[in-house]
Amino acid sequence: MSSRRRALRVLGLMSGTSADGIDVALVHISGAPPRLVAKLEHFVTMPFPAAVRAAVLRLANGDATTTAEISQLNFLLGEVFARAALEACRKFRVSPQKIDLIGSHGQTIYHQGAPSRFAVSVAPASSRRISFGAGGEEKRQQDAGAALRVASTLQIGEPAVIAERTGIPTVADFRPADMAAGGQGAPLVPFVDYLLYRDAHRGRVALNLGGIANVTVIPRAARPSDVFAFDTGPGNMVIDALVRHFSRGQHSFDRDARVARRGHLLPGLLNTLLADGYFRRPPPKTAGREQYGEAYTQKLVAWGRKHRARPADLVRTATLLTALSVVDAFHRWVLPRAGVQQLIVSGGGAHNPLLMAQLAAALPRIEILASGDLGVPEDAKEAFAFAILAYESFQGRPANLPGATGARHPAILGKITHAPRR
């Protein structure tokens, strides 16, 4: 039987915006949407080497770099992802030869989903011809430069290295195909949310509280075209960054909200943060380190220093910022368009009791569940999703939802790197 028809075992590799580890999910997948069947067999998180993580965060925060450093880090991360895959196989007691496919999200170091102004230099007058138009038509440029509006994204972690080291075909670079079709390249997990959570009788929202918070809205008895999704704003990113700063790197997140629960809300700061224009922008929209990364954190630290706020007060306020920006998104963009009976939460923020309590208090008429209650553990959700996206890419089927990304049409995502024959 062709491998494109039989059930496949797929490893999903995911490293998110916090770059705190590589999530590895082994998923048994068969069939095709809407009857695709996916079962999580194993899951583990492999830590990043400290020096590699520091390099990733430095680049993702927009610090000065060179093309040489990006190229080197791309191949180094390929080695790191490959080692994580092989070590996970050892922990799962599954031979790599029993794995059919790897889906690697890669490590995002830049994402600009909406077009922005980009200035380019033009060659001397004798060769001033640049192909800008769709279809490749040439347009003469009469001045010394040109200003274009482009969107772009960059996930690194060379898939050729992963395929070579593991001997497993690898699908990677999922976002550009959606962006080429006019989408924002994110969020992509809503395709999987729809497969997992569509219900004939209940409207549901899947909320992922990773570094960035995002929602997938699945109305009752939804068709794919009914689903919409967007990033609501910061998830754990700002909270984690503050904890790392004030603990001088000793802690990477606020376990059980211990720091936040010692603090007091700073209403003036919270109101200022909630006035961010991003929250008022209609979906589809995406967020990332470009908005809520190191520069954003340093502004909060400076505000705290100026107003003599305690570290715990800043962490509590950042926690409430995440909760209330999600609630604001519900009232602005979700509830006016869909009846919602259940909120299904995944990601690291699902383990933050203060964050979850705030959501429950602010959305009292909506039942809140953890994704683990429905079969996929909170921490495994995104790696699980990219295993499914890789499977769909391998089958040659579209796996974006235009209602989530803003793309003009469904697109086949990812690029397949074939493995050497063993």
N, C-alpha and C positions, 0 to 999 in steps of 0.2 A: 504493500500500500504506500502511496506517495506520502512523504513527510508533511505535505501541505494539506492532507486530508485526515491523517490520523491524529490522535491526541498527542500533545507535546508537553514535555516538562521544561519550564522556562524559569531561568533565574532573573529576577528583577533587581537591579542595582540602583540605589537612590542616595544621593547626597544633596541635602537641601541647603537653603541660604545660610543656615547657622554653621554648616561645615563641621558638625560635631561628631560625625561618624558616617559610615557607609552602611545603609540598611540593605540586607540581602534577603529576598523572599523567593522560595522555591514554590512554584505554582503549577499544578496539573490543569491543563486547559484543553477543551475539546469543543467541537461544534462551531457555530457562527451566530452572530447577533440576529434576532433577539433571543436565540436559544443557546447562546454561548454558556458553557459550564466551566467555572474556574474554582478550584479548591486549593487553599493554602496548605502546603505540606509541612514547611518549616520556615522559620524566620530567625534571624540573628542580626545584631548590629556590630560591625567591626570598627574599632577606633581608628581615626586618622593618626598617622605619625605627627607629633606636635609641630615639628618644623614645617611639614607640608601644609598643615592646617593654617599656620601663621602666614605662609606665603599666599595661600588661597584667599584668606580674609583681607590681606593687604591689597591684593589686586582687586578683589570684589568691592573694596571700599574706595577704589579710585585713586590709590596712591600711584606715584610715578613708576613707570616700568619701561621695558623695552620689548621689541618684538622677539628678541632672543630669549628673554625670560619667559614670555608667554609660550613660545614654542617648546622650551625645555620643560616647563611645568605641564604642558599638554601631554608629553610623552611620559613624564614621571607619574602623573595621575593615572595614565593607562596602566602602568606597572602596579600602582597601588590598588586600583580597581580589580585588576587580574588576580592579585594576591588575595584580596578580600573574597573574590568568588571561589578560589581554590580552597582557602581556609574554611569558608562556609560549607563547602562540599564535604570537607573532612569532618566538621562538626555534625553535619547532617548524616554522615556515614553513607553518602551517595557518591559513587564514582562520577567524575566529570564526563566520562563516556556515556553516562546515562542521562546527561542533560542535552536537550536538543537545541536550545537557543538561549542567548543572554540578551536582555534589554537593559541598556545602561543609559540613565538620564544624563550622566556626566555632571560636571560641576559648573554651575553658572557663575561666570565672572563679570558678565555684563548683559543687561536686558533692557532694551528701550522698545516697548511694544507699540507705542504710538509714534508716528513720524515726527521727527524734530529737525530743526535746521542744521545742515551740515555743510560747511564751506570746504570746497576742494580747489586746489590749485590746478591751473590749466597749462598745458605745454606751450612752448614758444609759438609765435604766430605762424610759423611755417608748418606746424603740425596741429593747429587748433581745431581738431575734430574730435568730439566726444559723443559716444553713443549713449543717449539718456533715455530715449523713448522706448515704449513697449514695441516689440517686434524688431528692434535694433536700428531704427532709422537714425541717421546722423544729423546733428544739429550744430551749426557753426556757432562758436563762442567768440564774441568780439572783444570781451574785456579780459582782464588778467585772472579772473577766477569765476567760480560759479557757486551759487548757494542752492543746494538741493534739500528736499525734505525726505528723510529716509527713516525707516525703523530697522532695528537690527538686534541680534541676540548672539551670544557666544557661550556655548557649553564645551568645556575641555575635558580630556580624559580619553586619549587616543584609542578608538575602538579597534584599530588594526593590531595594536599591542595586546588588547584583551583577547581578541580572537586567536592570536598567535600563541600566547602563553597558556590559554585554557584549552585550545583545540575546539572551541565552541563558536559557531557563527554568532555574530554580535550585531544587534541593531542599536543605533545611537543617533544623536542629532535629530531629535523629534520635532523641535519647534520651527525650524526655518520653512518647512513646506507650508505650514499654516500661514506664516507671515507672507510668503510669496503669493498666497491666495488672498491677501488683504487683511488677514487676521492679526491679532496681537501676539500670537505664539503661546498664549497662556490664557486661562488655565486649560490644561489638557486632561486632567483627571476627571472632569465631568462626564466624559464618555463612559468611563468605568462606573462612576456614581449612578448614571442612568441604568446601566445593566444590572447593578446590584440592588438599587433601591426603588426602582419604579414600582408603584403600587396602584392597583385598580381603584382603591377606595380612599386612600389618604395622600394628601400633599406632603411632600417631605423636602427638607433642606439638608444637604450634607455640608458640614462646616469642618474645614481642616484648619487647625491651629498650629501651623508650623512656624517658620520664621516670619512668613507673611500669612495673614488669615484670608481664606477664600471660601466662597459659598457656591454650591450648585443647587439650583432651585428646580425641583421635579414636581410639577403639578400633578394632581390626581389623574391617573390614566393617561399620563403624558405620552405624546409622540416625541421623537428626537427633536423635531423643530420647535416643540413647546419648552424645551429645557433652556435655561439661561444661567450664566455663572459669571463671577467676577471676583477680584480681590477686594476685600473690604478695607484693607490697610495693614498696619503692623499686627503680627501675631505675637510670637515670643521674642522677636528680634531685638526690640528696644529693651525689654525686661532683661534678657540674657546679657546684653551689652553693658547695662548698668551694673548688674551683679558682677560681671567680670572686672569692670573698672574698679568698683569699690572694694572687691576682695583681692585686687591686684593679681588676678588670674587664678586664684585658688579655687574658685567656684565658677562654673560655666552657666548655671541656671538657678532659679529660685525654687529649690526642692520643697514641695508641699506649701509653697507661698510663705515660708518661714520669715523671710525678710519683709515681704509686703505686709504681713499681718502685724508686724511690730511698728509699722509706719502709720502716718495719717495722710489723708487726702489733701492735696494742694489745689483748692478749687480754681484759683486764678490761673495756675499753670495748665490745669486740665482744660479749662474753657479756651485758652489760647491754642492748645494743641488740637482740640476738636473743631477749631475754626479753619483748619487746613482745607484748602480748596479741593484737595483730592476727594474728600468725603462727599462733596456736593457734585462731583462730576458723574454723569450718568454712565452706567455700564453699556458695552463691555469696557473694562479697564483692568490694568495690571499694575502692581506695585512691586518694589524690590529694594535692594540696598541703595539704589540711586536716590530714593526718597527717604528711607528710614534706616540708613546705615550709620557709619561712624560719625559723619558730620552732624547728623541729627542728634546722636547721643551726646556729643560734645556740647551742643547747644543746651541740652537739658542739664548737664553737669555744670556749665557756666551759670545757668539760671539758678541752680541750687546754691552755688557758691555765693552769688550776689545776694540772694534772699536768705542765706543761712539755713537752708533746708537740710534736714538729715538725709543720709543715703536711703534709709528705709522709707522715708516719705516720697522720695523720687520713684522708688521701685513700686510702691503702692499706686502712685498716680499713673505710672506707665501701665500697670496691670489693668487699672480701670479704663485707661485709654483704649486698650485692646477690646475690653468687654463692651464699652459704650460705642465704639466705632462699629462693632458688629451689630449692635442693637439699632444704631442710627441707620445702617444699611438696610436692616429689616424694614424699618418704618418708611424709609425713603423709596426703596427700590423693589423690595420683595413682596411685602404684604399687599400693596396696591395692585399687584399683578397676579397673585396666587394665594389661595387658601393653604395654610400650613398647619398640619397637625403634629408633625414630629420633626425634631432637630437631631441629626445624627452627627456626633462629634468625633473627630480623629485628630492625630498629631500630638505633639508633646504637651500642648496647652490643655489637652483633655485631662492631664494629671494635676493641673493647678486648681486646688479647691476654691481659692478665692475667685479666680476667673470664672469657674463653672457656677459658683454661687451667684455671682453678679448676673450672668446670663439667665439663670433660672428666675431670679427676682425680677428682671426686666422683661422677661417673656413668659409670664405666668400661665398663659393659656396654651402653651406649646410643650408637649412632652419631650424631654431631653434624654437621649440615649447615647451611650458610647458605641462606636462602631464595632467593638468587640462583642457587644450584645447581639449583633447581627452577623457574626462569623469572621470578621477581619479585625484583628487586634489594632488598637489605636496607633501604635508605632509602626505597624507593618503596612498600613494602607497605601502609601505612595509607592513603595517598592512593589507591592502587589499590583498596583495599577500599571506600572511601567512594564511589568511582565506581560500583562494583557495587551498593552499598546504595541509591544514588540511582536507578539503573536499575530495581531491584526496586520502589522506591517509586512510580516513574513507571508501572510496569506494574500497580500496585495489588496487589502480593503481599507477604505478611509476610516479614520479613527479620531477625527476632531468633530466638535459640535459647533457649527457656525454661530449658533445662538450664544455660545459661551465665549468664543474668541473674536467674533466679528468678521470671520472670513467670508468671502463671497460664495464659497461652495465647500463641500466636504473635500478633504485632501488625504492622500496616503502619506503617513508620517514616517520619518526615519530613513536611515541609510543602512544598508546591510553590508557588513564586512564578512566575507566567507573565511572559514577557518582552514588551515592546512590539513590535508588528509593524513591521518595517522596510520 
